[in-house]
Amino acid sequence: MIKMVRKARVRAAGRTAAIGGLLALFASGCVSDADLSSLRREQRDLARRLADTRADVESLRGQLARLRAQVEDGGSRPRAAVPAPSSDIEERLRVLESSSSRPTDQAPVAAPGSMPPGSEFGSTAPVPPPSTAPPPPAAAPVADGAGSTASIDLDMGRSTNEEYRAGLTQYQRGDAQKAVQTLRSAVNKNPKAEFVPYAQYWIGEAYYGQGKYNEAILAYNEVLVGFPKSDRVPAALLRQASAFAELGDKIDARLILQKLVSEHPTSPEAARAKKQLLALGS
């Protein structure tokens, strides 16, 4: 900024000197009438340019003064805190992944050497035997067509892998927990098999049917991230949005539904997504 001001001053000084030289020639009688007219036009032109240069210099001075004021103000006054950006879907998924370090379908194991209840302080009270009551019945899976747009019967015929088919059968029978374990085992043994995105989707459905919406969201996300060109992507997006809505997160649910409608407008899931957007107040 200072260099620009100095250059403007040098140009102005040069033009002033040129005008002075021409006036000196006129005073010595070495110019004709035509030269005089030309000299006057040149003088007016130089005067106009000089005025423009002065205006530029004043403008530069004003800018320099404002910059100095900003620098001084910034050094003497603390900056206002910048609000943190709103959480997006990817950040939410990272949080879910970091909080899922231990599979939720496994019961916690007591630490080695831990004392059973009633044995503290040398108590000799007998420890009650484990309950022999039958476990509660497994939660029934979501029926075909009730929420999910995928057909488990159709997916059953996508592969002859026994473990994959066994996992789907367990899901059909209502044993969601075993279905998750079996399907995960099939995926781990055959990570590049054609049935993997469908297995991941039904893992999500098994979690969803148990009300484990965070785990379901992550399972559906495995389809979206690992198999973005799969024909199961629209269904995974639709169900992931439903899981977010079940958790009360309507913002992310709307974002996912809008993504579904935008990227897969002709899919059957897009029609459902539009209805869900209306229900969410979008």
GUZA-232401 format. One record per residue: x, y, z of N, C-alpha, C in turn. Coordinates in steps of 0.001 Angstrom, whole numbers, plus 524288, in hexadecimal, padded with zeros to 5 digits. Example, Ala and Ser with C-alpha at 12.3 -4.5 7.8 and 13.67 -1.06 7.14 Angstrom:
% GUZA-232401
ATOM     n.X     n.Y     n.Z    ca.X    ca.Y    ca.Z     c.X     c.Y     c.Z
ATOM   83386   7E9C6   81E78   8300C   7EE6C   81E78   83390   7F31C   81E78
ATOM   83232   7F736   81BA8   83566   7FBDC   81BE4   83264   8001E   81EBE
***
This chain:
% GUZA-232401
ATOM     n.X     n.Y     n.Z    ca.X    ca.Y    ca.Z     c.X     c.Y     c.Z
ATOM   80344   7FB52   80000   80000   80000   80000   80369   804E2   80000
ATOM   8078C   80509   80331   80B0A   80999   80389   80DDF   80A56   7FE5B
ATOM   80F89   80601   7FBE8   81242   8065C   7F6E4   80EBB   808BC   7F2BF
ATOM   809C9   8075C   7F2D5   8061C   80979   7EEFF   8058E   80F5F   7EFA4
ATOM   80569   8112F   7F481   8050B   816D7   7F582   809D5   81998   7F379
ATOM   80E7F   8174C   7F469   81364   819B9   7F2A0   81398   81A07   7ECB3
ATOM   811EF   815E7   7E9FB   811F6   815EB   7E445   80E52   81A12   7E227
ATOM   809CC   81AA9   7E4B0   80619   81EA6   7E2E9   80868   8240D   7E37D
ATOM   80B41   824E8   7E7D3   80DC1   829FD   7E8A9   811ED   82B04   7E47E
ATOM   814EC   82714   7E30A   81919   827C5   7DF19   816B1   82922   7D9DC
ATOM   81260   82672   7D85B   80FD8   827A8   7D365   80DD0   82D40   7D352
ATOM   80B8F   82EE3   7D7AA   80983   8343D   7D7F0   80DE0   8383C   7D75C
ATOM   8125B   83739   7D9DC   816C9   83AD7   7D990   818DC   83B1F   7D3F8
ATOM   81904   836B6   7D13E   81AED   836A8   7CBDB   81775   839C9   7C840
ATOM   8125D   8393E   7C8F5   80EC5   83C32   7C5AA   80F34   8420B   7C6B1
ATOM   80FDE   8437B   7CB95   8106F   8490E   7CCEC   81552   84B4E   7CA59
ATOM   8199E   84838   7CA63   81E7A   84A14   7C7F5   81DD0   84AC4   7C213
ATOM   81AC8   8474E   7BF93   819E3   847B3   7B9F2   816E6   84CA0   7B89F
ATOM   8130B   84DDC   7BBBC   81003   852AA   7BAD7   8138A   8576A   7BB65
ATOM   816D8   85751   7BF6E   81A70   85BBD   7C035   81E0F   85C72   7BB99
ATOM   8200F   8583C   7B94B   82394   858A2   7B4CC   820E9   85AE4   7B010
ATOM   81C24   8595F   7AF1E   81948   85B78   7AAAA   8182F   86146   7AB4E
ATOM   816D0   862C7   7B017   815E8   86864   7B10F   81AD9   86B8C   7B045
ATOM   81F4C   86957   7B186   82447   86C1A   7B0BD   82552   86CEF   7AAF5
ATOM   8242C   86923   7A790   824D5   869BD   7A1EB   8214E   86E0E   79FCA
ATOM   81C87   86E24   7A1C4   818EA   87242   7A002   81AEC   877AA   7A176
ATOM   81D0F   87835   7A61A   81F0E   87D4A   7A7DC   823AA   87F16   7A491
ATOM   826A8   87B9E   7A26C   82B4D   87D11   79F60   829F3   87E5E   799BC
ATOM   824F3   87DCE   79819   82343   87F2C   792E1   824A9   87B40   78EC0
ATOM   825B2   8767B   79031   82768   8727C   78C82   822F7   86F20   78A7C
ATOM   81E0D   870A9   78B7C   819AD   86D83   789CC   815F9   870BF   78682
ATOM   81330   86E46   782B6   80F71   870DB   77F4E   80A05   870A2   781B5
ATOM   8061E   87302   77ECD   800B9   872D6   780B4   7FEAF   86D3D   780F2
ATOM   80022   86A31   77CED   7FE6A   864B3   77CEF   800C2   861C6   7818A
ATOM   805C8   862F9   78276   80847   86075   786F4   805B7   86234   78C06
ATOM   80421   86747   78C09   8019F   86952   790C1   7FC75   86685   791CF
ATOM   7F95C   865B5   78DAC   7F465   862F0   78E63   7F559   85D64   79044
ATOM   7F93C   85AF6   78DC4   7FA80   855A1   78F66   7FC5D   85580   7950C
ATOM   7FF62   85992   79659   80161   859DC   79BB0   7FCFE   85A7B   79FA2
ATOM   7F924   85DB1   79E26   7F4C0   85E7E   7A1BD   7F197   85979   7A278
ATOM   7F0BB   856AC   79E02   7EDE3   851B5   79E80   7F0E6   84DDC   7A1F5
ATOM   7F60A   84DB3   7A11C   7F948   84A39   7A444   7F929   84BCF   7A9FD
ATOM   7F90D   850F3   7AAD5   7F8F2   852E9   7B03A   7F3E2   85154   7B2EE
ATOM   7EF6E   851E8   7AFFC   7EA6D   85063   7B24F   7EA45   84A7C   7B371
ATOM   7EC8D   84784   7AFB7   7ECAA   841D6   7B078   7F000   8405A   7B527
ATOM   7F476   842F7   7B59E   7F7E2   841D7   7BA08   7F567   84376   7BF30
ATOM   7F287   847D1   7BF10   7EFEE   8499B   7C3D8   7EBC0   845AB   7C58B
ATOM   7E8ED   84393   7C18F   7E4E9   83FC6   7C2D0   7E751   83AC1   7C51B
ATOM   7EB9C   83918   7C2A8   7EE40   83471   7C4A4   7F071   8354F   7CA1C
ATOM   7F267   83A0F   7CAF9   7F47A   83B54   7D022   7F030   83B1D   7D443
ATOM   7EB90   83D02   7D2D7   7E72E   83CCF   7D683   7E5AF   83722   7D7B1
ATOM   7E5BF   833E9   7D37D   7E48C   82E66   7D44F   7E88D   82BD1   7D7D6
ATOM   7ED84   82D43   7D70D   7F1A2   82B00   7DA45   7F100   82C8C   7DFF7
ATOM   7EFAA   8316F   7E0D1   7EED6   83331   7E635   7EA4B   83040   7E8B7
ATOM   7E62E   82F5A   7E5A7   7E1BE   82C66   7E7BE   7E363   826D4   7E921
ATOM   7E6AD   8247B   7E5B9   7E896   81F3A   7E6E1   7EBCA   81F24   7EBDC
ATOM   7EF1B   8232E   7EC76   7F260   8237B   7F129   7EEF9   823F4   7F607
ATOM   7EAEE   82726   7F5C6   7E787   827CA   7FA4E   7E4A4   822AE   7FB87
ATOM   7E314   81FF5   7F768   7E06B   81AFB   7F83F   7E419   8170B   7FAD6
ATOM   7E8F2   816EC   7F8F9   7ECBC   81352   7FB4E   7EDD2   814B9   800FA
ATOM   7EE14   819BD   80204   7EEF0   81B60   8076E   7EA6A   8199A   80AEC
ATOM   7E5A7   81A30   808DF   7E121   8187A   80BEE   7E143   812A1   80D02
ATOM   7E2AF   80F8A   808FA   7E308   809E7   809B8   7E73C   80883   80DB5
ATOM   7EBAD   80B39   80D48   7EFE6   80A3E   810FE   7EE37   80B7C   81690
ATOM   7EB5B   80FB9   8173E   7E993   81136   81C7D   7E5CA   80D16   81EA1
ATOM   7E256   80B1E   81B3C   7DEAB   80720   81D0C   7E17C   8020F   81E89
ATOM   7E577   80097   81B75   7E86F   7FBE1   81CB7   7EB3C   7FC6F   821F5
ATOM   7ED91   8010A   822C3   7F03E   801F3   827CE   7EC64   80191   82C51
ATOM   7E7B4   803D0   82B89   7E3C7   803A3   82FB5   7E224   7FE06   830D7
ATOM   7E19D   7FAE2   82CB9   7E028   7F569   82D83   7E458   7F269   8306B
ATOM   7E952   7F37E   82F06   7EDA0   7F0D0   831AC   7EDCA   7F245   8376B
ATOM   7ED49   7F75F   83878   7ED6D   7F919   83DEB   7E8C0   7F704   840F8
ATOM   7E426   7F6FA   83E7F   7DF78   7F506   8411E   7DFE2   7EF2C   84224
ATOM   7E228   7EC56   83E6A   7E2C8   7E6BA   83F24   7E698   7E55E   84365
ATOM   7EA7C   7E899   84443   7EE4C   7E779   84853   7EC88   7E8F0   84DB9
ATOM   7E8D5   7ECC8   84E19   7E737   7EE9D   85343   7E232   7EC2F   8552D
ATOM   7DF28   7E9CF   8518C   7DA24   7E7A1   85325   7D9F2   7E1D1   851DC
ATOM   7D877   7DE86   85591   7D835   7D8EB   85467   7D424   7D7BE   8504C
ATOM   7D555   7D3FB   84D03   7D1B8   7D276   848E3   7CD0B   7CF86   84B2B
ATOM   7C89A   7D048   84892   7C3F0   7CD7A   84A47   7C494   7C7B5   84918
ATOM   7C279   7C49A   84C8C   7C2E8   7BEF3   84BC9   7BFCC   7BD58   84700
ATOM   7C22C   7BA00   843DC   7BF9E   7B816   83F1A   7BC62   7B353   84087
ATOM   7B759   7B353   83F4C   7B427   7AECF   840B5   7B5E8   7A9F9   83DD2
ATOM   7B5AD   7A5A3   84078   7B73C   7A0B3   83E11   7B34D   79F3A   839DD
ATOM   7B535   79CFA   8358F   7B193   79B6F   83168   7ADCE   79749   83349
ATOM   7A91D   79753   83105   7A538   7936F   83282   7A701   78E0F   830E0
ATOM   7A583   78A1B   833F9   7A731   784C4   832E3   7A47F   782CA   82E05
ATOM   7A772   78045   82A8D   7A524   77DF6   825EA   7A4AE   7781C   826A5
ATOM   7A2BB   77595   82291   7A1AF   76FFD   82306   7A6BA   76CF3   823BF
ATOM   7AAD8   76E6C   820DA   7AFBB   76B8F   82140   7B202   76BEB   826C4
ATOM   7B1AF   7708D   82925   7B3A9   77126   82E7B   7B07C   76DCA   83234
ATOM   7AB54   76D9F   83169   7A7F9   76A6D   834C3   7A976   764AD   83443
ATOM   7AA86   762FE   82F83   7ABFB   75D85   82EB7   7B132   75C4B   8313E
ATOM   7B4E5   76007   830FA   7B9F5   75F24   8338E   7B949   75E94   83970
ATOM   7B5C7   761BB   83BA8   7B4C1   76151   84147   7B276   75C00   84293
ATOM   7AECE   75A49   83F58   7AC6D   75530   84047   7B06C   750D8   83FE5
ATOM   7B3F2   7513D   83BFA   7B7E5   74D31   83B55   7BB9B   74D07   83FFA
ATOM   7BD1D   751B1   841F0   7C0BB   751CD   84652   7BE41   74FD6   84B54
ATOM   7B90C   75060   84BBE   7B65C   74E89   85076   7B4E1   748D0   85028
ATOM   7B5D8   74668   84BAD   7B46C   740E9   84AFB   7B941   73D71   84B0D
ATOM   7BCC0   73E57   84EC2   7C18C   73B43   84F09   7C087   735AD   850AC
ATOM   7BC32   734BA   8537F   7BACC   72F71   8551B   7B598   72E07   852B5
ATOM   7B51B   7297E   8503A   7B01E   727F8   84DF1   7ABCC   72815   851FD
ATOM   7A772   72A85   85082   7A330   72B27   85446   7A002   72639   854ED
ATOM   7A0D4   72258   85174   79DCC   71D92   85208   7A083   7198E   85566
ATOM   7A4BA   71B23   85835   7A76B   717B7   85BCE   7A6B7   719BB   86158
ATOM   7A5D7   7163F   864F9   7A519   717D9   86A64   7AA52   71966   86CB3
ATOM   7AA8F   71D57   87021   7AF78   71EDE   87290   7B198   71A70   875E9
ATOM   7B6C2   719F4   875CB   7B963   715D8   878BF   7BBB3   7183A   87DB1
ATOM   7BB02   7159B   8821C   7BD0E   7179D   88708   7C2F7   71789   886F8
ATOM   7C556   71B55   88978   7CB03   71BA0   889A1   7CD36   71721   88CCE
ATOM   7D1D5   71517   88B2D   7D42A   710C8   88E25   7D517   71250   893CF
ATOM   7D3D0   70EC5   89760   7D4C0   70FC4   89CE9   7D09F   71302   89F82
ATOM   7CC8E   7148C   89CAA   7C885   717B8   89F1F   7C558   7145F   8A2D6
ATOM   7C351   716BB   8A6F6   7C090   713E9   8AB14   7BAC8   713D5   8A9F1
ATOM   7B82F   70F89   8AAB9   7B286   70F59   8A9D9   7AFAC   71294   8ADDE
ATOM   7AAE1   71444   8ACAE   7A7E3   71762   8B076   7A738   71470   8B590
ATOM   7A7D4   71751   8B9E8   7A71A   71507   8BF10   7AC1A   71313   8C17A
ATOM   7B08D   71306   8BE98   7B569   7110F   8C0CB   7B8F4   71561   8C2BA
ATOM   7B73A   71A5F   8C224   7BA6E   71EA2   8C417   7BACF   71E6D   8CA09
ATOM   7BF09   7208F   8CC0B   7BFF9   72116   8D1B7   7BFBB   71BCE   8D478
ATOM   7C130   71798   8D1B8   7C179   71277   8D446   7BC3D   71009   8D544
ATOM   7B812   7120D   8D2CC   7B2E7   70FDD   8D3A7   7B2B6   70A47   8D1B1
ATOM   7AFFB   70702   8D48F   7AF90   7017E   8D316   7AA27   70043   8D100
ATOM   7A741   7044F   8CFAB   7A1FA   70367   8CDB0   7A254   7004D   8C8AB
ATOM   79F0D   6FC5E   8C815   79F4D   6F924   8C35C   79DC6   6FC41   8BE8A
ATOM   7A05A   6FB0A   8BA56   79F24   6FDAE   8B569   79AA2   6FAD8   8B2D9
ATOM   79680   6FD8F   8B17A   791FF   6FAEF   8AF1C   7938C   6F88F   8A9E7
ATOM   79154   6F3FF   8A8BD   7929D   6F17D   8A3BF   79076   6F4A5   89F3A
ATOM   792C9   6F403   89AA0   790D3   6F6F0   8961B   78B39   6F572   894F5
ATOM   7886F   6F93D   892F7   782E3   6F86C   891D4   7823E   6F44D   88D93
ATOM   77E66   6F0F4   88E75   77D50   6ECE3   88A97   77894   6EE2F   88742
ATOM   776AC   6F307   887D5   77215   6F496   884D0   7737F   6F4BA   87F09
ATOM   76FFC   6F32B   87BB2   77128   6F333   8761B   771F2   6F8BA   8741F
ATOM   77589   6F975   8706F   77678   6FEBC   86E65   771A4   700BA   86B97
ATOM   77111   705E1   86B6D   76C87   7081A   868AE   76CE1   706D3   862EA
ATOM   76862   7065A   86063   76872   70512   85ACF   76B22   7094F   857AB
ATOM   76DD8   70798   8539C   770A1   70B59   8504A   76CC3   70ED6   84D7B
ATOM   76E73   713BA   84CA5   76B0C   7176E   849F8   76A3A   715B7   8445F
ATOM   76564   7160C   842A9   7642D   7146F   83D52   7667A   71852   83981
ATOM   7689A   71687   83531   76AD4   71A1A   83160   7669C   71D30   82E9C
ATOM   76851   72159   82C03   764A8   7246C   82900   762D3   72128   8246C
ATOM   75DCF   720BE   823C6   75BBE   71D7B   81F91   75CFD   71FDA   81A4D
ATOM   75D67   71C71   8165D   75E61   71E44   81117   75A2D   72224   80F76
ATOM   75BC9   7269E   80DA4   75819   72A90   80BD7   75675   72E51   81016
ATOM   75785   72D25   8150E   7561A   730A0   8195E   75ADA   733E2   81AC9
ATOM   75BCE   737ED   817E2   76046   73B53   818D1   76497   73A53   814E4
ATOM   76654   73579   81477   76A74   73425   810CA   76836   73349   80B5D
ATOM   76B0C   73520   8077A   76962   7344F   80211   76C12   72F95   7FFAD
ATOM   76F7B   72CF4   802A8   77265   7287C   800B0   76F61   72376   801B3
ATOM   77034   71FAD   7FE6A   76DB3   71A91   7FEFC   771BD   7169C   800D1
ATOM   770E3   71473   8056F   77496   710A0   80777   77468   70B93   8044D
ATOM   76FE3   70A49   8022F   76F8A   7059B   7FEEA   772C3   70644   7F9ED
ATOM   77281   70AEA   7F7AD   7759F   70BF9   7F305   77B6C   70BD0   7F446
ATOM   77CDB   70E26   7F8C6   7825D   70E32   7FA43   78457   708BF   7FBAA
ATOM   780E1   7055F   7FD57   78279   7000C   7FE95   784A3   6FD53   7F9BC
ATOM   78287   6FE96   7F536   7843E   6FC13   7F06C   788E2   6FE9F   7EDD6
ATOM   78B1E   7029C   7F042   78F93   7054D   7EDE6   794A9   70246   7EE82
ATOM   794CE   6FE8F   7F21E   799A7   6FBA6   7F301   79864   6F63B   7F51E
ATOM   79BF3   6F2A2   7F414   79B70   6ED56   7F63C   79EBC   6ECAA   7FB22
ATOM   7A131   6F0E9   7FCEC   7A465   6F093   8019C   7A105   6EEE4   8063B
ATOM   7A269   6EAA9   808AD   79F29   6E865   80CCC   79EB2   6EBF9   81186
ATOM   7A2FF   6EE68   81309   7A2DD   6F1BE   817AD   79F7D   6F690   816B6
ATOM   79FF5   6F8D4   81225   79CB3   6FD55   810BA   796EF   6FBEB   810E9
ATOM   79589   6F78A   80E93   79010   6F5D4   80E74   78E23   6F461   813EB
ATOM   791B6   6F237   8171A   79037   6F0DD   81C78   78EFF   6F5CD   81F99
ATOM   7921E   6F9E9   81EC4   79120   6FED1   82187   78BE4   7012C   82014
ATOM   78A8A   70105   81B10   78574   7030C   8196C   78101   6FFC9   81BAC
ATOM   781DA   6FAAF   81BE8   77DD7   6F749   81E2A   77CFF   6F876   823EE
ATOM   78148   6F958   826CB   780D8   6FABA   82C51   77DE4   6FFDD   82CFC
ATOM   77EDC   70388   82984   77C07   70879   829CE   77633   70794   828D9
ATOM   774EF   70469   82502   76F72   70341   823DD   76CB3   700B8   82882
ATOM   76F8E   6FD77   82B64   76D47   6FAC5   82FDE   76CCD   6FE47   834A6
ATOM   76F05   702E6   8347D   76EA3   70680   838E1   7734F   70696   83C73
ATOM   77779   703A1   83B34   77C27   70395   83E7B   77FFF   70796   83C4F
ATOM   77EF5   70C8E   83D7A   7820D   710CB   83B46   787B8   7109D   83D0D
ATOM   78895   70F47   84208   78DEB   70F4D   8441A   79150   70B40   84154
ATOM   78F51   70682   840AF   79247   7027C   83DEE   792F1   703E4   8382B
ATOM   78F0E   7065C   835F0   78F61   707F2   83078   793EE   70BBC   82FA4
ATOM   7948B   70F76   83342   798E7   71329   832DD   79E19   71046   8330B
ATOM   79EAD   70CB3   836C2   7A396   709DF   83747   7A4C2   70691   8327A
ATOM   7A0C9   703E2   83078   7A197   70074   82BFA   7A2D4   7039A   8270F
ATOM   79FF5   707B4   82633   7A0DC   70AE1   8218E   7A629   70D9F   821C1
ATOM   7A7A8   70F6D   82669   7ACDA   711D0   826ED   7B127   70DDD   825D1
ATOM   7B077   70921   827A9   7B451   7050B   826A8   7B4C2   70403   820CD
ATOM   7B05A   703DE   81E20   7B067   702FB   81879   7B336   7076D   815A3
ATOM   7B24E   70C31   81752   7B4D3   710BA   814E1   7BAB1   710A9   815DA
ATOM   7BC44   70F7F   81AAD   7C1D5   70F71   81BF6   7C4D3   70B49   818E1
ATOM   7C248   706F3   817DF   7C4DD   702BA   814F2   7C4CE   703AF   80F0E
ATOM   7C123   706DC   80D45   7C08D   707CD   807A0   7BFBE   70DA6   806A5
ATOM   7C3AC   710E2   807E2   7C2E0   71694   807AC   7C1CC   718BC   8023C
ATOM   7C31B   715CA   7FE27   7C248   717B1   7F8D5   7BDE0   714CC   7F5FF
ATOM   7BAF7   711BE   7F8D5   7B6C3   70EC3   7F66B   7B24B   7125F   7F4CF
ATOM   7AF36   710AA   7F100   7AAEE   713DF   7EF07   7A69B   71498   7F30C
ATOM   7A646   71104   7F6BE   7A201   71169   7FA8B   7A32B   71526   7FF04
ATOM   7A7F3   7173E   7FF55   7A98A   71A66   803DB   7A606   71F21   804BE
ATOM   7A4E1   72269   800D1   7A181   726ED   801FC   79C19   72563   803F2
ATOM   79A15   720EF   80228   794F0   71F2F   803EB   79546   71D1B   80986
ATOM   7999A   71A69   80AA9   79A61   71896   81007   79AC9   71D37   813C6
ATOM   79DB1   7213E   81234   79E3D   725DC   81582   798F4   72885   8164E
ATOM   795E0   7289E   81243   790BA   72B13   812C4   78D63   72826   816BF
ATOM   78D64   722E7   81688   78A1F   71FEF   81A2B   78C58   71FEC   81FB0
ATOM   7916A   720D1   82027   7939A   721C6   82565   7911F   726B5   8279C
ATOM   790C3   72ABC   8244C   78E33   72F8F   82600   78888   72EB0   8276D
ATOM   785D0   72B81   8245A   78056   72A65   8257F   77FBB   7276A   82AA7
ATOM   7836A   723DC   82BAC   78334   720EA   8308F   783E5   72492   8353D
ATOM   78784   72830   834D1   78839   72C03   83903   78367   72F87   8397D
ATOM   7816E   7313E   8350B   77CE0   734AF   83512   77842   73219   837C8
ATOM   77764   72D18   836A6   77312   72A53   8390A   7739B   729C8   83EE9
ATOM   77876   72A12   840EC   7795E   729CC   8468E   77950   72F2F   8491E
ATOM   7788D   7333F   84605   778AD   73883   84828   77E24   73A97   848F3
ATOM   78217   737FF   846B4   78787   739D1   84720   788B0   73D3C   8425C
ATOM   786BE   74209   84293   786D5   7455E   83DFC   78C57   74751   83CA0
ATOM   78F8C   7484C   8408C   794EA   749F6   83F6D   797E0   745C2   83C6B
ATOM   7975E   740DE   83E37   799FD   73C97   83B8E   797C3   73BD0   83612
ATOM   792AC   73C8E   83584   79039   73C0F   8305F   79253   74030   82C9B
ATOM   792F0   744F8   82E82   794FA   74932   82B3A   79A5D   747CF   82923
ATOM   79DAE   745B2   82C7B   7A2F1   7443D   82AD3   7A2D7   73FB5   826F2
ATOM   79F5C   73C00   827C0   79EFB   7378F   82423   79D38   73965   81EBF
ATOM   79954   73CC6   81E8F   797A1   73EE1   8198A   79C04   74206   816FA
ATOM   79F08   744B2   81A30   7A346   747E1   81811   7A77A   74488   8157E
ATOM   7A809   73FAF   81742   7ABC1   73C21   814BE   7AA29   73B2E   80F16
ATOM   7A528   73B0A   80E0D   7A34C   73A69   808AE   7A48A   73F4E   80587
ATOM   7A375   743DD   807CD   7A41F   748CD   80501   7A9D2   749EF   803C2
ATOM   7AD43   748BA   80769   7B2CF   749F2   806B7   7B59D   745BE   80393
ATOM   7B499   740CD   804E3   7B76E   73C94   8025D   7B561   73B0C   7FD07
ATOM   7B04E   73C20   7FC0E   7ADE1   73A66   7F725   7AA58   73EBC   7F502
ATOM   7ACAE   74347   7F3B0   7A97E   747C8   7F216   7A66D   746F3   7ED0D
ATOM   7A7DC   7430E   7E9E7   7A517   74210   7E501   7A14F   73D76   7E56C
ATOM   7A0AF   73B5C   7EA15   79D2E   736F1   7EACE   7977F   738AD   7EA40
ATOM   7943E   73509   7E865   78EAE   73644   7E809   78C0B   73652   7ED5C
ATOM   78EE2   73517   7F16B   78CC1   73537   7F6B0   78D89   73A8B   7F94B
ATOM   79051   73E28   7F6BA   79162   7434F   7F907   78C66   74657   7FA38
ATOM   7889B   746CF   7F6A9   783DF   749CF   7F7F8   78114   747BE   7FCCE
ATOM   780B1   74285   7FD42   77E14   7404F   801DC   78126   74174   806D0
ATOM   78661   7413F   80677   789A4   74264   80B0A   78900   74813   80CB3
ATOM   788BD   74BA4   808ED   787E9   75128   80A36   782A2   751F9   80CDB
ATOM   77E9D   74F87   80ABC   77962   75028   80CF5   77925   74E40   81293
ATOM   77B73   749B9   81399   77B3B   74781   818D9   77EDB   74A70   81CA0
ATOM   78333   74C63   81A90   786A9   74F7E   81DE2   783ED   7547B   81FA0
ATOM   7811D   756EC   81C18   77E1C   75B97   81D80   77A01   75A50   821A2
ATOM   77777   755C7   8211A   7738F   75435   824FB   7760C   75360   82A55
ATOM   77AC7   75130   82A5D   77D7B   7504A   82F51   77EDD   75579   831ED
ATOM   780AD   75944   82EDB   781C9   75E71   8310C   77CCB   760E2   83338
ATOM   77880   76046   8306C   7738A   76276   83247   771DA   75FDF   8375E
ATOM   772A5   75AC7   837D8   77154   75803   83CAA   7747E   75A14   84146
ATOM   77939   75BE8   84039   77C83   75E1A   84459   77B2E   763D3   84578
ATOM   7776C   765F7   84297   775F1   76B6B   84360   7793C   76F3B   84054
ATOM   77C9C   76D49   83CE0   78007   770A4   839C8   77D74   771AD   83481
ATOM   779D5   77560   8346F   776F8   77677   82FAA   77A42   77952   82B9D
ATOM   77E36   77C2C   82D65   7817D   77F17   829B3   7846F   77B5F   8261F
ATOM   7873F   77794   8287C   78A28   773DA   8254E   78677   7705A   82231
ATOM   781F4   76F1D   82470   77E26   76BF4   82191   77C75   76EC3   81C95
ATOM   77B5C   773D2   81CFC   779CC   776C7   8185C   77E31   77709   8145D
ATOM   78308   777E4   81630   78772   77832   81291   78813   77327   80F79
ATOM   78782   76EC0   81214   78821   769B8   80F6A   783B0   768D7   80B91
ATOM   77EF1   76A2A   80D1B   77A7E   7698C   8098F   77B0E   76D0E   804C8
ATOM   77CEE   771C9   8058C   77DD1   7754C   8011C   78208   77329   7FD7E
ATOM   7860E   770D0   7FFC4   78A29   76E5E   7FCA0   787EE   769DB   7F971
ATOM   7848A   766D4   7FBD8   78214   7626C   7F92A   77ED2   76455   7F487
ATOM   77B96   76845   7F562   7783F   76A50   7F135   77B87   76CAE   7ECDA
ATOM   77FD3   76F4A   7EE51   7831A   771F0   7EA71   7863E   76E20   7E723
ATOM   78886   76A30   7E9A8   78C17   766AD   7E6EA   78971   761DA   7E4A2
ATOM   784CD   76079   7E6A0   78208   75BD4   7E4B0   77C48   75D32   7E3CF
ATOM   77B3C   76103   7E070   775DF   76302   7DFE4   77201   75F18   7DDB5
ATOM   773D8   75B46   7DAB3   77035   7578F   7D849   76F88   75290   7DB7A
ATOM   7721F   75236   7DFEE   771BE   74D72   7E314   76C9C   74D57   7E618
ATOM   76AA4   748B1   7E765   765E1   7485E   7EA9E   7669F   74B01   7EFE9
ATOM   76B77   74AE6   7F1E1   76C82   74D43   7F6FD   76BEF   7532D   7F6D5
ATOM   76CD2   75595   7F247   76C5F   75B48   7F1E2   766C7   75D0B   7F2F1
ATOM   762F3   759FD   7F114   75D7C   75B65   7F215   75C53   75B3C   7F7EC
ATOM   75E5C   7574A   7FAA0   75D90   75706   8004B   7606E   75B75   8030D
ATOM   7650E   75CBF   80101   7681B   760ED   8036F   76529   76615   80337
ATOM   76287   76723   7FEDB   75F87   76BFF   7FE67   75B2C   76C3A   80278
ATOM   7589B   767D6   80351   75474   767AD   80743   756B4   76885   80CC6
ATOM   75B43   76620   80DBA   75DA3   766C5   812E6   75F74   76C66   813B6
ATOM   7614B   76EF1   80F8C   762D8   7746D   81008   75E32   777D0   81185
ATOM   759B3   776BC   80F46   754FE   7799E   810B1   75386   7789B   81668
ATOM   75419   773BC   8180D   752CC   77266   81D79   7567F   77509   82152
ATOM   75B73   775DD   81FA0   75F4F   77860   82309   75EE2   77E4F   822E3
ATOM   75B49   7804A   81FB0   75A90   785F0   81F78   75E3D   7889E   81BC5
ATOM   76067   785BF   817F4   76402   78818   81431   760F0   78A98   80FBB
***
